[in-house]
Amino acid sequence: MSQPILPVELMRDKELDVMVCGDITEWTLCAYVNDASMLGMNKAMIVVWHERTEEWE
């Protein structure tokens, strides 16, 4: 069984500039986006409210 890919790894490995998230359960993505932004990298995160994402299931 393989290890799950963390959002921060996906963003880094795929060189994504923006990550759209539903419910944030993993804190490292927030820290990565904040640190990258402070270093002048164009990184951002769009968070959709928890209640909205449950309606899409």
N, C-alpha and C positions, 0 to 999 in steps of 0.2 A: 504494500500500500504506500503510495507516494505522499509526501508532505503537502499540505495545502499551500497555495501561493498567497502570500500576504499582499494586501493592496499596495503597500509601499514598494515591494519588490516588483510588482507588475508595472507600476508607474515608472520606476527606474529602468527596468529592463526593456520596456517597450518605448522608452523615451516619450512618455505622455506628458503634455503640458497641463491638462485638466483631468480631474477624476470626478465623476458624478456619483455621489453616494446616497444611499437611502438612509439606513440607520447605521451609525458609526459604533462599532463594537471593538475596534482595534485602534488604540491611541497613537501608534507610531506614524500613521499617515498624516495626522494633524501636525505632529512635530516636524516631519520631513518637509511638508509643504511650507510651513512657517520658516524653517531654517533655510530652505532653498530660496525662498522669496527674499530673505534678509541678505543672502549672498548674491542677489541680482539675477537669479535664475527665474525664468517665466514659468512658475508653477502655481496652480490654483486648485481649489476644491469647491465643488458646488454640492451643498447638502440639501436634499429634499426632506421635508418633514416626515417623521416616522409614520404618522397616520396615513399620509398619502400613499406611501409605498405599499402598505398593507392592502389598499384598495386595488392595486394592480395585480395581485396574485389570483 
